[in-house]
Amino acid sequence: MAALAMILPTSMTRRILAEATGISDVRYTAFHEPMDKDHSGFTPAELRKLRSLRTPYGIQRCLDDMPYHLEDTAWSPRHVLRENTAHCFEGAIFGAAALRANGHPPLIIDFEAEHDTDHVLAIYRVKGHWGAIAKSNYSGCRYREPVYRSLRELAMSYFNIYFNMRKERTLRTFSRPVNLMRFDDRQWMTTEEPIWFIAYHLVDLHHYKLLRPGMAKRLHHIDERLFRAETLGKAYKESSRRIR
């Protein structure tokens, strides 16, 4: 289990990471080895599937190929593999597990919005720059290439296309990164029970504001062209039309 142990960075490493992410006192897990089949909880076939995705972009393509479902569920990555469908939260957790299977730490962050739903992403770093993997019901709230120097830069890349059905720009905050290894004792990757405990943890996290006071009042609504582009292929549920 040594490869799965949490390794806290030195004070110097923590300072460098804080500068890179735009967050002070950030902790990042040093973990760059794929999961051992004896420790992951996945079957050999499941682990082969995850490892066959190989790269963050491969993981994103797998998520894009899955239909977006609208049920109020919190499936584990194993359940998502079996059902071959996911929503935003499940897609991010699946992405984190697939990243872990391919040598990245299983990190996620949470976006909070005003008069809108939150969004959860799996994040990764390549040569010091952040990228993201996400399942979304909106075209632009999905994958990001690893070109962002900080998590704030990454979050702001979603700002212009994050809106509600009233066409208001709604993104307001982003959270600290969460390493899902903290939930290994709860078998978050393979349990058949709902993994709402991860969602509850995200709610309790400190979130960082993206806008200065007064900025939100000056924001314009998006235009019809952007609205149509971002909702292309959007799945709707009769009782709600605000699922990200």
N, C-alpha and C positions, 0 to 999 in steps of 0.2 A: 504493500500500500504506500510505499515511499513516494512513488510518482504522483500520488494523489494528495500528498500532504500540502497544507497551506504554508507557503513560504513568504514571510513578511520581508519587504525590501529594507535596505539600510536607509539611514536618514538622507544620505546623498542621493540614492536612487529615488527615494520618495520625493525629494525636491525636484529632480529632473523630470519625473513623471508629472508632478504638479504643474510645472511649466508647460509640458507638452499637452496636458489635458485641459488646462485652464481651471483646475480645481485644486485647492490647497489640501494637504494631508491625504492625498489619494493613495490607496493601497492597490497594488497590482500583483497578481499571483504569478510567480515564475514557474511556468508549466508548459513544456514544449515537447512532450512525448505523447504519442497516441495512447488511448486507453488499452489496458490489458484485458483480454477477453474474460479472464477470471475475475476481474474487479468491476467491470462495467455493469453487469446485470443483464446485458443484452445476450441473446442467443448468437452463435457464430454467424448464422444467416443474417440477422439484423445488423450485426457489426460490419459484416462485409458490405451490406447495402450502404451504411453510413460512410464507410471508408471509400466506397466507389465514387462518392461525390467529389472527393479529393481536395477541392478548393472552395473558398467562400462563394465564388461565382457559381460553381457546380451545385452548392447547397441552395443558392437562390433559385437556380433553374428548377431544381426539384420542387421547391415551394411554389414556384410560379405554375408548375404543371398540375399542382393539386387544386381542386375546386375550393373556393372560399365558402365555408359554411357559416350559418348565422345562429347556431344554437348556443345556449348559455352553458357551456362546458369548460372544463379545465383539464384536458387530456395530457397525459405524459407523452414524451417522444415515441415510446413504444406503441401507444394507442394511436398516435397520428400515423405512424408507419403502417399499422394494420388497416386503418380506415381510409388512408390516402386522401385526407381532407383536413383543413385546419382553418382557424381564424387568427387574428392578429397575435393574441397572447400565446396561443399554442404554437404558432409559427415561429415566434421568437425563441421559445423554449426548445423547440425542435432544432432550430438553427444553432443554438448554443451547444446542444448535445452533439450535433454533427461536427461543429467546430472542434469540440473536445476529441472526438474520434479521429480527427485529422491533425492533432497536434497543437491546437490553440486552446487557451483557457476559455471555459464556458461563461462568457460575460454577457450581461444584458444591461440596458438602461431603459428608463421609463420617461415618456413625455407626458406632461399634463397640459390640458387645454381648458379654455374658458367657453362655456356653453357648447361643449363638444365632448367627445370621448377621448380617453388617453390612448397612447400608442406605445408598444413595447418592441424593442429591437435587440437582436443579438449583434454584438460589436466585436471587432478584431483589429489587430494592428499589424502592419507590414512596413518594416524599415522606419518605424517611428511615426507612422501616419495611420489614422483611424478610418475604418470603413464599417459598413453595416449590412446586415441581412434582415429582411422583414417580410412578413405576409400582410398584405393590406387590401382593402376593398377599393382603394384609390390608386390610380396609376403611379403617381410620383412618390408615394410613401413607402417605397420598397428598398431596393438595393442601393448602396453607395460604394463606389470604388474607394480604396484606401489612400486618399489624397488629403485628408483633413488633419491639420496639425494639432487640434484640440477637440475635445468632445463638444465644446461650445460651437466651434466651427461646424462640426458635423450636425449638431442640432439645428443651427441656423440654415443649413442647406434644405431643411424641410419646411422652413417658415412660410415661404411664399405659396406653397401648394397645400398647406394644412388649413382646411376651412370646413365650416359646417354647411348644412343645407340651406341656410340663409345667406350663404356666400360671404360670411364673415371670416377673416383670418383669425385663428383661435389659439395657435400654439403659444404657450407662455413660459413653461419651465422644463428643465431636464434634470434627471436624478444623477446621483453618484452611480458609478458602475457597480453591479452586483456580480460576484463570482458564485455561480450556482453550486460549486463544490461544497459550500456551507450546508447544503441540503442533502449531501450524499447519504447521511444516516436515515433519510426519509425516502430513499430510492426514487428521487424525482424523475429520473430518466426512464424508469421501467414500471413504476407502480400502476396498478389498475384503479387506484383510488384517485379522486380529483386532486389536482395540485394547487388548489386555491391558496395554500399557505405561501406560495411564492408571490401571488398577487397581493396578499395582505402585507407581506414584507415590503413590497414596492410602495404601497400606500403610506407606510410609516417612514420611508426614506426622506432625507433632506433633499429638496429640489432647488435648483438654481434658476433665478429669474433671467429671462432672455431680453426683456424690455425694461427700459428705464421708466420711472413714473411719468405718466401723461402720454406716453407713446401710443398706448392701445386706443386711446380716444381719437387719435389722428389717423388711424388705419382706414384705408379704403376697402370697399368690398371688391372681391374678384369679379372679373368680367365673364360674360357668357361663354366666350371661346375657351378660357381656362377651365371653367366649370365643366364644359362638355368633354374636354380632353382628359381631365382628371377622373371623371366618373364613367369613362368608357369601359363597358363590360362590368359595371358595378352590380353586385347582387343586392337585392332589396328584400326586406322582410315586411310583411303586412303591418305588424304592430310597431315597427321602428324603422326609421330611415336615417339613422345617425351612427351606423356601425363603421368604424374605421378599419 
